[in-house]
Amino acid sequence: LGSRSGWLLFIFHFPVIFATVLSDVWKAEVVSELKTLVSSCVVLPCKFQYPGKPLPDSRIRGIWHKQDKRDQRLYHEDHTKIADNFKGRTRLLGHLGEKNCTLEIDEVRNHDHGPFCFRAEIPSIDKYSFVQSCVTLSMMSAPEKPKLEQMKTLEDGVPATFKCSIRHTSTLSNRDILHGNWEVESLLIFIPTEKDDFTDLTCTVSFHGGLQSSVSSLIHVKISKADFLHIIIPVVAVLGTSLLFGGVFYIMCKKYR
């Protein structure tokens, strides 16, 4: 009976132990493809899970490498182990102790396609390369044009608001809208006048790396009634004077013939 009880105890506890082991697996979350501007920078968002209890940054080593060539490293804490064409261009933005493996690549080159994968090493415990969760970069030789939003109707003397925005993959931007994409925007408030009618307003974006992109919009200013009367009255007065002078001149000519 004692032996049978031991077997029953093992059978009932085995599923619980097995479920616990499966819940603590190696797993990484990345954005599989990112558009990036050549000569600028790009951020590769990354989160990962590892078995066991949380560890401090000092206990975890983070490495980024090419998917098919693990010895081709684009990031390593030991700079001598980084491939020559990536030296000085990469840095880890995330804290490994917080399971954040986010990487930044600066001065993007047209051959930085990837795919790039993250590898975590816990010395004397375990290590794992997340080769099933890698990032591919899609290169853009020229930047996209910014988006310019404005009020439909501009009135003379009434403040108007313009918003210029652009999406980018660099940390120099300020608002995260999608995974790996940030948006930066600029607001312009000015008071249009009659002189601004049929003129161009241009928004220019300067990207990290030196490239620029612009968009323009033609402004139409609606003249207020008061200003319209100021224009009409002098015109009517001039026309009236001309007609009067012409009538007098005609009568004088008629009279002296």
Backbone bond lengths (Angstrom), bond angles and torsions (degrees), N, CA, C in turn:
res aa  C-N    CA-C-N  psi(-1)  N-CA   C-N-CA  omega(-1)  CA-C   N-CA-C  phi
1 L - - - 1.477 - - 1.522 111.07 -
2 G 1.331 115.56 -38.74 1.457 118.77 178.74 1.506 111.65 -62.55
3 S 1.324 116.73 -40.95 1.461 120.14 178.71 1.507 111.25 -65.06
4 R 1.332 116.85 -41.58 1.467 121.15 179.52 1.523 110.65 -62.76
5 S 1.317 118.73 -40.88 1.468 122.40 178.78 1.520 110.50 -60.88
6 G 1.329 116.88 -39.63 1.453 120.17 178.63 1.507 111.68 -62.29
7 W 1.326 117.86 -41.30 1.465 121.41 178.76 1.515 111.37 -65.16
8 L 1.343 115.35 -41.54 1.466 119.51 179.70 1.526 110.67 -63.62
9 L 1.321 116.07 -39.71 1.458 120.93 179.50 1.530 110.06 -63.01
10 F 1.333 116.12 -41.05 1.464 120.57 179.76 1.524 110.92 -65.53
11 I 1.327 117.13 -41.77 1.468 122.19 -178.02 1.518 111.24 -65.59
12 F 1.295 117.86 -39.66 1.456 120.78 -178.23 1.517 112.39 -74.97
13 H 1.320 118.38 -30.31 1.458 121.00 -177.51 1.512 113.44 -89.47
14 F 1.310 119.30 -21.63 1.464 122.06 -176.75 1.524 113.24 -59.68
15 P 1.354 121.46 -44.71 1.472 120.71 179.39 1.513 112.77 -60.41
16 V 1.334 116.52 -35.80 1.461 119.93 -178.80 1.519 110.10 -66.91
17 I 1.329 117.51 -45.33 1.465 121.96 179.64 1.523 110.39 -64.46
18 F 1.337 116.19 -42.93 1.469 121.27 -178.90 1.526 111.29 -62.44
19 A 1.344 117.68 -41.02 1.465 122.29 179.79 1.518 110.86 -65.50
20 T 1.329 117.22 -36.85 1.455 121.27 179.94 1.525 111.28 -65.37
21 V 1.327 116.57 -40.81 1.459 120.96 -179.95 1.522 110.38 -65.71
22 L 1.341 117.38 -42.39 1.456 120.94 -178.76 1.526 112.55 -67.03
23 S 1.344 117.26 -28.82 1.460 120.10 -178.30 1.533 111.77 -74.41
24 D 1.345 116.63 -20.28 1.467 120.61 179.50 1.526 109.15 -105.92
25 V 1.309 116.63 74.26 1.463 120.75 -177.75 1.520 110.45 -112.22
26 W 1.335 115.60 164.62 1.455 121.74 174.58 1.522 108.76 -76.86
27 K 1.311 116.83 126.92 1.469 120.31 -178.98 1.527 109.24 -154.64
28 A 1.349 116.82 143.53 1.468 121.27 179.44 1.531 109.24 -132.26
29 E 1.336 115.01 146.86 1.468 121.73 176.93 1.530 108.31 -121.99
30 V 1.329 115.86 119.47 1.463 121.56 179.27 1.526 109.01 -136.83
31 V 1.334 116.02 170.17 1.460 121.50 171.78 1.526 106.52 -91.38
32 S 1.320 117.30 118.88 1.462 120.68 -170.52 1.524 113.74 -65.68
33 E 1.337 118.05 -29.43 1.466 120.32 179.84 1.523 110.07 -144.73
34 L 1.318 115.34 136.25 1.460 121.58 -179.70 1.525 110.08 -133.30
35 K 1.333 116.13 136.07 1.461 120.65 171.72 1.520 108.05 -82.38
36 T 1.309 116.40 134.92 1.459 119.27 -179.57 1.516 110.99 -141.52
37 L 1.309 115.50 148.17 1.456 122.84 -176.95 1.525 110.63 -91.66
38 V 1.338 115.58 124.29 1.463 120.43 178.42 1.534 109.82 -59.30
39 S 1.308 117.19 135.05 1.472 127.85 -178.72 1.522 112.63 85.72
40 S 1.335 117.71 -10.91 1.462 120.47 179.04 1.532 108.71 -97.28
41 C 1.338 117.07 -154.93 1.457 120.94 179.50 1.529 109.52 -124.72
42 V 1.315 116.09 163.20 1.464 120.98 179.09 1.525 108.69 -144.07
43 V 1.324 115.44 144.23 1.466 121.87 178.06 1.526 108.59 -111.01
44 L 1.341 116.08 129.30 1.457 122.79 178.87 1.530 108.15 -103.28
45 P 1.351 118.06 96.90 1.469 120.03 179.28 1.532 110.35 -62.30
46 C 1.322 116.28 139.00 1.470 119.63 -176.33 1.532 110.56 -155.36
47 K 1.335 115.44 133.02 1.466 122.36 172.78 1.521 107.79 -131.96
48 F 1.319 116.91 146.80 1.466 118.85 -179.12 1.524 111.82 -142.84
49 Q 1.316 114.91 160.63 1.457 122.48 177.49 1.518 108.41 -123.74
50 Y 1.329 115.95 147.54 1.460 120.74 177.02 1.528 108.61 -140.99
51 P 1.336 116.95 154.42 1.467 119.86 -178.27 1.523 112.12 -67.04
52 G 1.309 115.18 154.56 1.456 120.02 174.69 1.512 113.62 90.93
53 K 1.309 115.09 -171.67 1.452 121.61 -176.39 1.530 111.24 -79.21
54 P 1.340 118.05 157.92 1.477 121.51 178.23 1.522 111.26 -59.92
55 L 1.336 115.00 143.44 1.453 121.51 -179.01 1.521 110.54 -123.98
56 P 1.329 118.65 155.87 1.475 120.92 176.88 1.532 110.64 -72.94
57 D 1.320 115.99 165.21 1.465 121.00 179.71 1.531 111.90 -54.22
58 S 1.309 116.16 -38.13 1.469 120.77 -174.89 1.525 113.17 -66.56
59 R 1.324 117.31 -18.22 1.466 120.87 -178.55 1.524 112.77 -94.13
60 I 1.346 117.31 -4.04 1.469 120.71 -177.14 1.521 109.18 -123.33
61 R 1.309 115.92 136.21 1.466 121.25 175.98 1.533 108.36 -108.90
62 G 1.329 115.48 127.25 1.460 120.21 179.54 1.523 111.14 -107.80
63 I 1.327 116.21 135.04 1.468 122.05 -178.58 1.529 108.52 -136.21
64 W 1.331 116.49 140.03 1.461 121.86 170.64 1.525 108.06 -115.30
65 H 1.330 116.22 134.66 1.461 119.86 -177.73 1.527 109.92 -145.45
66 K 1.338 116.15 168.69 1.456 120.81 175.91 1.526 109.07 -72.81
67 Q 1.328 114.98 147.92 1.458 119.48 -174.87 1.527 112.65 -62.01
68 D 1.332 117.04 -43.39 1.459 120.79 -175.54 1.531 113.55 -94.23
69 K 1.342 116.59 -6.76 1.458 120.42 179.69 1.530 108.98 -138.30
70 R 1.320 115.65 90.83 1.461 119.66 -175.64 1.528 113.29 -68.01
71 D 1.329 116.06 -18.65 1.464 118.27 177.52 1.528 111.52 -82.33
72 Q 1.358 117.25 -8.07 1.463 121.91 175.60 1.531 107.88 -92.34
73 R 1.310 115.84 89.25 1.468 120.93 -174.33 1.530 110.29 -96.62
74 L 1.313 115.37 133.83 1.461 118.98 174.29 1.524 111.15 -98.12
75 Y 1.352 116.95 -16.95 1.470 119.52 172.66 1.528 109.45 -145.00
76 H 1.328 114.80 138.13 1.467 123.27 173.98 1.519 106.22 -159.33
77 E 1.339 116.63 145.43 1.471 119.10 179.48 1.527 111.58 -63.70
78 D 1.324 116.00 -25.90 1.471 121.41 173.81 1.533 107.47 -93.90
79 H 1.320 116.75 104.18 1.463 121.56 -173.96 1.526 113.37 -60.37
80 T 1.328 117.81 -22.60 1.464 119.99 179.72 1.522 111.98 -70.54
81 K 1.337 116.63 -14.66 1.465 120.71 -179.16 1.528 112.59 -97.96
82 I 1.336 116.50 5.37 1.466 121.12 177.93 1.524 109.21 -89.95
83 A 1.342 116.03 140.67 1.465 120.36 178.04 1.520 109.72 -59.40
84 D 1.331 116.82 143.80 1.460 121.96 -174.03 1.528 112.70 -55.47
85 N 1.341 118.13 -39.72 1.470 119.76 -176.31 1.529 113.18 -75.34
86 F 1.343 117.73 -2.39 1.467 120.90 176.42 1.537 112.69 -115.49
87 K 1.290 116.84 -5.64 1.467 119.35 -177.94 1.527 111.02 -62.31
88 G 1.328 116.08 131.32 1.465 121.48 179.12 1.513 114.15 79.11
89 R 1.335 118.16 3.02 1.469 120.32 -176.60 1.528 113.19 -115.74
90 T 1.322 118.43 -4.16 1.462 120.37 -177.16 1.527 111.08 -126.79
91 R 1.325 114.75 149.71 1.465 120.13 173.83 1.521 109.21 -153.73
92 L 1.308 115.74 147.22 1.464 122.14 -179.69 1.518 108.86 -86.22
93 L 1.328 116.91 119.18 1.466 121.12 -178.88 1.528 111.75 -89.01
94 G 1.323 116.71 -29.83 1.460 120.74 -176.58 1.516 112.51 -84.05
95 H 1.343 114.98 161.60 1.463 122.19 175.43 1.530 107.92 -99.70
96 L 1.326 116.50 117.77 1.461 120.98 -175.09 1.527 111.71 -62.56
97 G 1.334 116.98 -32.78 1.463 120.33 178.10 1.520 112.05 -63.47
98 E 1.345 115.93 -25.15 1.471 121.39 177.00 1.533 111.07 -96.20
99 K 1.334 116.26 12.38 1.467 124.02 178.22 1.532 111.91 61.75
100 N 1.339 114.54 36.26 1.464 121.36 178.29 1.530 108.57 -116.17
101 C 1.330 116.11 116.43 1.470 120.81 -175.83 1.530 112.01 -113.66
102 T 1.336 117.17 26.46 1.464 122.66 -177.83 1.529 111.95 -59.56
103 L 1.340 114.94 134.25 1.462 121.42 -176.52 1.518 110.86 -121.84
104 E 1.337 116.77 146.05 1.454 122.12 173.60 1.527 109.59 -115.79
105 I 1.349 115.44 134.08 1.469 121.61 173.96 1.518 107.29 -114.12
106 D 1.308 116.92 125.08 1.462 121.78 -179.11 1.530 109.52 -104.24
107 E 1.344 114.81 160.58 1.465 121.43 179.11 1.528 110.86 48.94
108 V 1.322 115.70 54.98 1.464 122.01 -176.80 1.530 111.04 -55.65
109 R 1.323 115.48 133.99 1.462 121.76 178.76 1.528 109.77 -109.47
110 N 1.328 115.68 156.04 1.464 118.79 -173.49 1.521 114.17 -67.98
111 H 1.338 117.82 -5.89 1.463 119.88 177.01 1.530 112.16 -105.40
112 D 1.334 117.18 7.42 1.471 121.15 178.72 1.532 111.34 -83.33
113 H 1.308 117.54 53.37 1.465 120.29 -174.41 1.527 113.42 -79.07
114 G 1.318 117.16 -36.96 1.458 119.64 -173.55 1.522 110.64 92.86
115 P 1.340 118.16 -150.97 1.474 126.70 -1.33 1.532 112.17 -67.98
116 F 1.350 114.31 147.96 1.449 121.75 179.33 1.528 109.80 -112.26
117 C 1.327 116.46 137.51 1.465 121.13 -176.83 1.530 110.57 -126.50
118 F 1.321 115.41 152.55 1.461 121.35 178.66 1.525 109.71 -95.68
119 R 1.311 115.50 145.35 1.467 122.24 176.58 1.526 108.68 -131.20
120 A 1.318 116.50 131.66 1.469 121.71 178.08 1.523 109.16 -113.21
121 E 1.327 114.91 135.62 1.457 120.58 177.81 1.527 109.48 -128.06
122 I 1.321 115.21 128.26 1.459 121.16 175.21 1.526 105.83 -113.67
123 P 1.327 116.75 97.71 1.468 121.06 -174.32 1.524 113.07 -48.75
124 S 1.316 114.42 135.57 1.472 124.60 178.35 1.533 113.21 68.58
125 I 1.337 117.31 3.54 1.472 119.74 179.00 1.527 110.89 -121.05
126 D 1.349 117.55 -65.67 1.465 120.30 -176.63 1.522 110.09 -167.03
127 K 1.332 116.65 169.48 1.467 122.67 177.03 1.518 108.68 -153.97
128 Y 1.367 114.79 154.56 1.461 117.91 -174.93 1.531 110.25 -158.06
129 S 1.354 116.29 135.27 1.468 122.22 174.40 1.523 108.20 -105.02
130 F 1.336 116.18 126.46 1.466 121.13 -177.22 1.536 109.49 -88.77
131 V 1.321 116.11 65.49 1.474 121.12 -174.96 1.531 112.62 -73.46
132 Q 1.328 117.42 -8.70 1.461 120.53 176.38 1.525 111.49 -93.72
133 S 1.333 116.68 -3.02 1.471 122.05 179.86 1.524 108.83 -132.54
134 C 1.318 115.59 78.99 1.465 120.95 -175.62 1.527 111.44 -116.61
135 V 1.331 115.57 168.03 1.467 122.34 -176.00 1.524 110.04 -116.98
136 T 1.343 115.82 130.94 1.455 122.18 174.57 1.521 109.12 -111.56
137 L 1.336 116.55 135.73 1.463 121.39 179.84 1.524 110.42 -101.12
138 S 1.325 115.16 131.67 1.468 122.10 176.55 1.525 107.57 -104.05
139 M 1.330 117.36 116.24 1.459 121.72 -170.99 1.532 113.80 -82.14
140 M 1.325 115.65 140.74 1.463 122.93 173.20 1.529 107.62 -120.29
141 S 1.328 116.64 123.35 1.468 120.18 -179.71 1.522 111.73 -79.89
142 A 1.346 116.34 -24.01 1.476 121.36 179.19 1.528 108.64 -130.32
143 P 1.329 117.06 145.67 1.474 119.96 -178.85 1.521 112.60 -74.69
144 E 1.316 115.23 155.49 1.458 120.47 174.88 1.531 109.33 -72.68
145 K 1.327 115.40 156.73 1.464 119.66 178.19 1.526 109.88 -77.50
146 P 1.333 116.76 144.36 1.468 119.22 176.68 1.519 110.87 -70.15
147 K 1.310 115.61 165.67 1.458 122.03 178.70 1.525 108.80 -104.77
148 L 1.336 116.65 127.74 1.463 121.48 -177.41 1.527 109.29 -114.35
149 E 1.333 115.20 120.27 1.465 121.46 179.03 1.525 109.00 -112.09
150 Q 1.349 116.17 139.46 1.455 120.14 -179.46 1.519 110.61 -147.25
151 M 1.320 115.49 165.60 1.456 121.19 176.17 1.533 109.05 -68.69
152 K 1.307 116.89 141.81 1.463 120.66 -176.89 1.524 112.40 -65.28
153 T 1.328 115.45 -40.53 1.465 119.40 -178.06 1.516 110.13 -119.68
154 L 1.338 115.87 124.89 1.462 121.14 176.27 1.514 108.67 -106.19
155 E 1.321 115.86 133.41 1.461 120.68 -179.62 1.514 110.17 -116.23
156 D 1.301 114.22 142.88 1.456 121.20 179.77 1.530 109.97 -58.47
157 G 1.344 116.28 122.95 1.463 121.08 177.21 1.510 115.24 85.63
158 V 1.355 118.47 -2.28 1.471 122.04 -178.91 1.527 108.76 -106.00
159 P 1.371 119.33 125.79 1.461 121.91 -178.96 1.529 111.99 -54.97
160 A 1.321 116.88 136.94 1.463 123.19 179.65 1.529 109.65 -123.23
161 T 1.346 115.93 147.65 1.462 121.29 -178.16 1.527 110.97 -115.52
162 F 1.325 116.05 133.29 1.461 123.14 175.36 1.526 107.77 -121.85
163 K 1.352 116.82 138.92 1.464 120.92 176.58 1.526 109.34 -125.01
164 C 1.323 115.38 124.71 1.463 121.67 178.59 1.533 107.40 -113.37
165 S 1.341 117.67 128.70 1.462 120.76 -177.22 1.526 110.76 -139.16
166 I 1.325 115.25 155.79 1.459 121.74 -179.94 1.525 108.63 -148.33
167 R 1.332 116.19 143.18 1.457 121.29 175.21 1.530 109.25 -98.46
168 H 1.339 114.76 143.31 1.458 118.85 -176.64 1.523 108.95 -153.53
169 T 1.335 116.48 168.78 1.466 121.40 -178.77 1.521 112.00 -111.28
170 S 1.322 117.17 22.63 1.460 121.30 -178.02 1.516 110.56 -108.50
171 T 1.327 116.42 153.18 1.465 121.21 178.33 1.518 112.36 -72.82
172 L 1.336 118.09 -6.16 1.463 120.65 178.38 1.523 110.21 -71.43
173 S 1.339 116.59 -12.97 1.453 121.09 177.91 1.518 109.39 -81.65
174 N 1.358 116.01 171.05 1.457 116.62 -170.06 1.522 116.10 -122.99
175 R 1.331 119.49 -8.73 1.465 118.57 -177.57 1.523 110.21 -134.34
176 D 1.349 115.84 121.45 1.460 120.90 -179.02 1.528 108.52 -81.71
177 I 1.343 117.78 116.00 1.460 120.53 -179.08 1.520 112.11 -107.57
178 L 1.305 117.54 -30.95 1.456 123.32 176.22 1.520 107.79 -143.89
179 H 1.319 117.48 164.49 1.460 120.52 -179.96 1.522 110.11 -59.54
180 G 1.322 115.96 117.65 1.450 120.55 177.59 1.510 114.69 84.23
181 N 1.324 117.32 -1.06 1.469 120.50 179.70 1.522 109.79 -123.24
182 W 1.318 115.41 133.32 1.461 121.59 178.74 1.519 109.24 -119.28
183 E 1.311 115.90 159.23 1.460 120.94 178.01 1.522 109.65 -127.19
184 V 1.321 116.11 133.06 1.453 121.12 174.72 1.525 107.17 -118.73
185 E 1.316 116.98 139.93 1.461 119.86 -177.38 1.527 110.89 -137.55
186 S 1.337 114.46 156.38 1.458 121.37 179.62 1.527 108.23 -133.85
187 L 1.323 116.41 134.54 1.463 121.53 179.52 1.526 110.44 -108.18
188 L 1.315 115.81 137.01 1.466 121.72 177.24 1.521 108.28 -125.46
189 I 1.328 116.25 125.43 1.466 121.64 176.40 1.530 107.88 -120.77
190 F 1.314 116.56 121.33 1.462 118.93 178.13 1.527 109.61 -144.95
191 I 1.323 115.63 164.95 1.471 121.56 -178.14 1.526 108.48 -103.49
192 P 1.336 117.79 107.32 1.474 120.52 -179.29 1.528 112.07 -71.92
193 T 1.310 115.39 150.67 1.463 121.36 175.51 1.520 108.90 -126.88
194 E 1.307 115.11 177.81 1.464 120.76 179.82 1.527 111.01 -58.43
195 K 1.332 116.97 -33.11 1.469 121.20 -178.75 1.528 112.67 -67.62
196 D 1.368 116.84 -20.66 1.462 120.45 -178.78 1.523 112.68 -84.22
197 D 1.320 117.79 -6.46 1.455 121.00 -178.67 1.536 110.50 -64.22
198 F 1.345 115.94 133.80 1.465 123.18 -179.86 1.539 112.44 61.27
199 T 1.344 115.18 40.16 1.476 120.16 173.12 1.532 108.55 -119.04
200 D 1.332 116.99 160.05 1.464 122.28 -178.51 1.520 111.27 -94.58
201 L 1.332 115.39 136.64 1.459 121.54 170.95 1.527 106.45 -109.46
202 T 1.328 117.68 126.05 1.456 122.33 -174.61 1.519 111.45 -118.47
203 C 1.341 115.66 134.30 1.470 122.09 174.69 1.524 107.45 -112.12
204 T 1.322 116.57 125.19 1.466 122.20 -179.61 1.524 109.80 -118.03
205 V 1.325 116.38 130.08 1.465 122.22 178.84 1.526 109.14 -109.17
206 S 1.320 116.35 128.40 1.468 121.36 176.31 1.525 108.56 -104.74
207 F 1.320 116.51 121.86 1.455 121.84 -177.18 1.523 111.30 -92.54
208 H 1.323 114.84 153.85 1.455 120.54 173.08 1.521 107.98 -59.98
209 G 1.301 116.82 122.51 1.453 121.02 -175.63 1.511 112.74 115.22
210 G 1.347 117.05 -13.68 1.461 120.68 173.76 1.511 116.99 106.94
211 L 1.335 120.00 -15.96 1.466 121.01 -179.47 1.526 110.95 -73.94
212 Q 1.335 115.63 153.57 1.463 121.67 -179.99 1.523 110.95 -131.78
213 S 1.335 114.62 157.66 1.462 121.18 176.56 1.526 107.97 -146.36
214 S 1.357 116.54 140.86 1.472 120.84 -175.84 1.514 111.57 -132.54
215 V 1.328 114.49 157.47 1.462 122.16 172.98 1.528 107.33 -144.29
216 S 1.338 116.56 141.84 1.468 121.32 -178.25 1.523 110.58 -124.28
217 S 1.325 114.75 155.59 1.460 121.11 178.01 1.528 109.09 -140.44
218 L 1.339 115.27 134.98 1.465 120.68 179.43 1.525 109.72 -80.82
219 I 1.333 116.41 128.67 1.463 121.72 -177.06 1.527 110.70 -94.06
220 H 1.318 114.89 134.72 1.467 121.44 173.79 1.527 107.44 -120.25
221 V 1.316 116.46 122.23 1.473 121.35 -177.44 1.522 109.35 -108.54
222 K 1.303 115.73 125.09 1.464 121.69 177.60 1.525 108.82 -84.33
223 I 1.333 116.36 122.91 1.464 121.03 -178.14 1.516 109.45 -78.88
224 S 1.328 117.23 134.19 1.461 121.45 -179.34 1.524 110.57 -70.42
225 K 1.337 116.78 160.85 1.467 122.13 -178.17 1.521 111.96 -60.19
226 A 1.332 115.96 -39.70 1.465 119.17 -178.35 1.519 110.36 -62.78
227 D 1.373 115.68 -44.75 1.461 119.38 178.37 1.516 111.10 -66.65
228 F 1.350 115.83 -34.83 1.460 119.85 179.75 1.531 110.64 -63.49
229 L 1.346 116.24 -39.86 1.463 120.42 178.44 1.525 110.59 -67.10
230 H 1.354 116.37 -36.48 1.460 119.98 178.45 1.524 111.51 -62.44
231 I 1.348 115.53 -29.63 1.462 119.99 178.89 1.516 111.13 -82.28
232 I 1.343 115.43 -43.09 1.474 120.79 -175.74 1.527 112.12 -67.25
233 I 1.337 117.75 -44.55 1.469 121.52 -175.14 1.528 111.75 -59.40
234 P 1.353 120.02 -49.02 1.467 119.27 177.93 1.527 112.21 -61.11
235 V 1.339 117.27 -37.49 1.461 120.53 179.53 1.518 110.33 -64.36
236 V 1.345 116.76 -44.64 1.472 121.24 178.88 1.514 110.33 -62.88
237 A 1.363 116.44 -40.75 1.463 120.61 179.80 1.523 110.62 -62.98
238 V 1.315 116.51 -42.47 1.472 120.04 179.16 1.514 110.97 -65.06
239 L 1.343 115.94 -43.84 1.471 119.71 178.24 1.516 111.35 -62.34
240 G 1.355 115.59 -41.23 1.476 119.77 179.47 1.519 111.12 -63.21
241 T 1.320 116.05 -42.89 1.468 120.45 179.14 1.522 110.66 -63.81
242 S 1.342 115.60 -41.43 1.464 119.25 179.51 1.512 111.81 -63.62
243 L 1.329 116.37 -42.67 1.475 120.27 179.65 1.518 110.82 -65.42
244 L 1.353 115.27 -41.61 1.466 119.63 179.93 1.518 110.62 -64.00
245 F 1.354 115.08 -46.17 1.459 119.00 179.58 1.527 110.59 -63.61
246 G 1.314 116.77 -40.13 1.459 120.43 178.49 1.508 111.88 -64.91
247 G 1.357 116.64 -39.43 1.468 120.35 178.87 1.507 111.67 -65.65
248 V 1.329 115.90 -43.05 1.473 120.54 179.79 1.510 110.51 -64.31
249 F 1.385 113.81 -42.30 1.464 118.75 -179.64 1.532 109.98 -63.54
250 Y 1.342 116.81 -38.84 1.472 120.48 179.97 1.532 110.75 -65.96
251 I 1.365 115.65 -42.74 1.479 119.83 179.44 1.525 110.47 -64.23
252 M 1.351 116.18 -42.12 1.467 119.85 -179.34 1.519 110.69 -64.40
253 C 1.329 116.00 -39.84 1.467 119.30 178.40 1.519 110.55 -65.79
254 K 1.329 115.06 -40.31 1.478 120.13 -179.53 1.513 110.40 -65.22
255 K 1.345 114.20 -39.85 1.463 120.09 -175.31 1.524 110.49 -68.28
256 Y 1.314 118.54 -41.26 1.466 121.00 -173.81 1.524 113.14 -89.13
257 R 1.309 119.94 1.64 1.467 120.81 177.27 1.521 110.58 -80.10
